[in-house]
Amino acid sequence: MSKKIKLIWDFRGPAAEKTAEHHEIHLKEFIEAEKLDLNITGFTAITDMHSIAFLVVNEQEMIAVRDALKPHRGELYNAK
């Protein structure tokens, strides 16, 4: 089974949560347009001034998606 990579975008400031929520909409549009294998996205408020949006991709898709969308960071994804 291939590894899954969670690509993460960080947003900071008083509008961070709304910005991350909106960014997820664009990530979903990208998944549909590019016909990616996975459709796992989300957004999370870390604090009231820091939120993230994320997209999970298969390892073989990671470089192309990373180069197209320029996430701030990434990590291995473990489904819970």
C-alpha positions as a Markdown table, in Angstrom:
| # | Residue | x | y | z |
|---|---|---|---|---|
| 1 | Met | 0.0 | 0.0 | 0.0 |
| 2 | Ser | 1.3 | 3.4 | -0.9 |
| 3 | Lys | 2.1 | 6.1 | 1.6 |
| 4 | Lys | -0.2 | 9.0 | 2.0 |
| 5 | Ile | 1.1 | 12.5 | 2.4 |
| 6 | Lys | -0.8 | 15.3 | 4.2 |
| 7 | Leu | 0.0 | 18.7 | 2.5 |
| 8 | Ile | -0.6 | 21.6 | 4.9 |
| 9 | Trp | -1.2 | 25.3 | 4.5 |
| 10 | Asp | -0.9 | 27.5 | 7.6 |
| 11 | Phe | -3.0 | 30.6 | 8.1 |
| 12 | Arg | -2.4 | 33.1 | 10.9 |
| 13 | Gly | -4.2 | 36.1 | 12.2 |
| 14 | Pro | -7.8 | 36.9 | 13.3 |
| 15 | Ala | -9.3 | 35.6 | 10.0 |
| 16 | Ala | -7.2 | 32.4 | 9.9 |
| 17 | Glu | -10.1 | 30.0 | 10.4 |
| 18 | Lys | -12.3 | 31.6 | 7.7 |
| 19 | Thr | -9.3 | 31.7 | 5.3 |
| 20 | Ala | -8.5 | 28.0 | 6.0 |
| 21 | Glu | -12.1 | 27.1 | 5.5 |
| 22 | His | -12.2 | 28.9 | 2.2 |
| 23 | His | -8.9 | 27.4 | 1.0 |
| 24 | Glu | -10.4 | 24.0 | 1.5 |
| 25 | Ile | -13.0 | 24.8 | -1.2 |
| 26 | His | -10.2 | 25.5 | -3.7 |
| 27 | Leu | -8.4 | 22.2 | -2.7 |
| 28 | Lys | -11.6 | 20.3 | -3.4 |
| 29 | Glu | -11.9 | 22.0 | -6.8 |
| 30 | Phe | -8.3 | 21.0 | -7.5 |
| 31 | Ile | -9.0 | 17.4 | -6.7 |
| 32 | Glu | -11.9 | 17.4 | -9.1 |
| 33 | Ala | -10.1 | 19.2 | -11.9 |
| 34 | Glu | -7.0 | 17.0 | -11.6 |
| 35 | Lys | -8.9 | 13.8 | -10.9 |
| 36 | Leu | -6.7 | 12.9 | -7.9 |
| 37 | Asp | -7.0 | 9.4 | -6.4 |
| 38 | Leu | -7.9 | 10.6 | -2.9 |
| 39 | Asn | -10.4 | 13.3 | -1.9 |
| 40 | Ile | -9.4 | 13.8 | 1.7 |
| 41 | Thr | -9.3 | 17.5 | 2.7 |
| 42 | Gly | -10.1 | 19.6 | 5.8 |
| 43 | Phe | -9.4 | 22.5 | 7.9 |
| 44 | Thr | -8.6 | 22.8 | 11.6 |
| 45 | Ala | -8.4 | 25.7 | 14.0 |
| 46 | Ile | -5.2 | 25.2 | 16.0 |
| 47 | Thr | -5.7 | 28.4 | 18.1 |
| 48 | Asp | -7.8 | 31.4 | 17.6 |
| 49 | Met | -5.0 | 33.0 | 15.6 |
| 50 | His | -3.7 | 29.9 | 13.7 |
| 51 | Ser | -5.6 | 27.5 | 11.4 |
| 52 | Ile | -4.6 | 25.0 | 8.8 |
| 53 | Ala | -6.1 | 23.6 | 5.6 |
| 54 | Phe | -4.9 | 20.3 | 4.3 |
| 55 | Leu | -5.1 | 17.9 | 1.4 |
| 56 | Val | -4.0 | 14.2 | 1.5 |
| 57 | Val | -2.4 | 12.7 | -1.6 |
| 58 | Asn | -0.8 | 9.4 | -2.5 |
| 59 | Glu | 3.0 | 9.5 | -2.4 |
| 60 | Gln | 3.3 | 9.2 | -6.2 |
| 61 | Glu | 1.1 | 12.3 | -6.7 |
| 62 | Met | 2.9 | 14.4 | -4.1 |
| 63 | Ile | 5.6 | 16.1 | -6.1 |
| 64 | Ala | 3.2 | 17.2 | -8.9 |
| 65 | Val | 0.6 | 18.5 | -6.4 |
| 66 | Arg | 3.3 | 20.2 | -4.2 |
| 67 | Asp | 4.7 | 22.0 | -7.2 |
| 68 | Ala | 1.3 | 23.1 | -8.4 |
| 69 | Leu | -0.1 | 24.2 | -5.0 |
| 70 | Lys | 3.0 | 25.1 | -3.0 |
| 71 | Pro | 1.9 | 23.9 | 0.5 |
| 72 | His | 3.8 | 25.3 | 3.5 |
| 73 | Arg | 4.7 | 21.8 | 4.8 |
| 74 | Gly | 3.8 | 18.2 | 4.7 |
| 75 | Glu | 3.7 | 15.1 | 6.9 |
| 76 | Leu | 2.9 | 11.4 | 6.6 |
| 77 | Tyr | -0.8 | 10.8 | 6.9 |
| 78 | Asn | -2.2 | 8.2 | 9.3 |
| 79 | Ala | -5.9 | 7.7 | 9.0 |
| 80 | Lys | -7.4 | 7.3 | 12.5 |
